[in-house]
Amino acid sequence: MTMKKGGGSTCQDPKLRRELTVGEVAERSGVAVSTLHFYESKGLIKSWRTAGNQRRYARDVLRRVGIIKVAQRTGIPLAEIREALDTLPNGRTPNARDWAKLSARWREDLDGRIEQLTLLRDRLEGCIGCGCLSMDSCPLRNPEDVAGGRGSGPQYLVSD
């Protein structure tokens, strides 16, 4: 940083303003280089190439990667993360207000998953204890015999 008269500082240092290499982003974000390439292939982050064909990232990619990791940790699929990030004007990196809007989109889904996991946790011991795993009465696998209403035969080709 350079110092201005009067003790204030400005960000004139080129190291603070320059773009980041893929290795620098990986080191600063704690994310593997291959993960950064994957995020880029999914449209979650962007880079550009130098004349020597090396990737460069704007510094704000660190915030974007942080947001991606937090969202992933809550179980939000990458496709939904990208959809949410795509709502930002000009693809900019989210600020605090943007994050509040993005996270509100996911809150209802997260609350539902928490409720399901709590129910599973609370009923799991009894289910294992009974050993039946009955298709018509198991409160975990088939609550209120929902599958029975779908007809005879296998109803769960894909896990819920």
N, C-alpha and C positions, 0 to 999 in steps of 0.2 A: 504494500500500500504506500502511496505517497501522502505526505502530510501537507495540508494547506496551512496558510498562515492562520493563526487563531486556534490551532490545535485540532481542527477537524480533519477528517481523512476522506480521500476519494478512492475509488476502485480503479486506479490507473494501471495497476500491476497486470501485465499481460497474462501471467499464470492464473489470475483469478477470472479473467475474461475469456480465455481460450476454450476451444471445444475439447472434448474428452475422447480418448481412444477407447476401444472396446475393452482393453485390459484395465484401464482406469475405472471405467463404469463397473466392471465386474468386481474389482477390488473395493471400490467405495460402496457398492450396493450389497455386496455379499452374495451375488448371484453369479453362477458360472457363465463363462463366455458362450457356451453352447445354449444356455437358457436365453441369453440376450438375443442370439441369432433366431431362436425359436419364437420369442416374443415379436421380433421384427417380421418374421414370416407370417405371423398371425395378425399383423397390422396394429399391434399394441404400442410399439415404439417405432421411431424412425431414425435413420442415419443417412449420411451422404458419404460419398467417396472423394478422397483427395486425388490429386493428379497422379500420385503413386498407387492408386487403387486401395487405399487403406480406409477403413470405416472411421467415421467421426460422428460424435453425438453432441447435441447441445447439452449444456449443464443441467437443464431442467428435466432431462431424462431420468435423473436420479430420483426426483419426486414421483415421476410417473411409475418407475419400477417399484418404488415403495408402496404406492397405492395398489399396484397389481398384486404384490405379495400379500398385503393386508387382506384384500378382497379374496384372493385364493385361499388364504388361511381360514376364512370364514366359510369356505366351501362354494364360493361363487365360481361357476364355470368360466373359462377364458372367453368363450363366445359372448357371454353376458357382460363381462368386463369390457370387452371391445365395444359392444353396442353402447354401453354407458359412456365410455370415453369418446365415442364417435358423436355424441350429442354436444360436445364442447365446441364452441365456435373456433373455426380454423384449426381444429385439432390441438389446441393449446393444452398445456399441462394444467391440471386442476389446482385451483386455489382453495382456501378453506371453505368458501361459500359453495364452490362446485362440489367439494367433497361431501358437504352436508346434503346436497341434492342427490348425489350418486348413492351415498349410503342409505338414504331414505328409500330409494328404489328397492334395495335389497332387504330392508328391515323386516317386512312382512314375511318373506320367504324364510329368513333366518329365525324369526320367532316361531314359525310353524315347525321348522326342523328341530328347534330346541324343545318344543312341546312333544314331538314324536320321540326324541331321544330320552326325555324325562320319563315318558310313559314306558318306553322299552326298559329303561333302567329299573323302574319301580316294579315292573311285572316279570322281569327276566328270571328271578330266582324261583318264583312260583311256577313258571312255565317249565323250567328245567326240572323242578321238583316233581311235577306231575308226569312228565315224560310222554304225554299223549301226542302233543303237536297235532291235535285233531283239526282237520280241515274245516269242520263245521262249527267248532266252538273255540278255537284258539284265539284269544284276544290280541295276540301279537301278529300272527300271520294272516288271519282272516277275521278281523273284528266284525261282529254282527252278521257273520256268514255272507259277506258281500259277494264272495266268489260263487256261492250257491245260486245267487240271482242271475249270474251270467250264463248259466246252463251247465250241462254235464261235461265231464272230461277236464283235462288240464286247463287252468285258467291263468296261470302265471308263467307265460313264456319268457317274460322279461321281469326281473326283480323290480318291485315298486320303489 
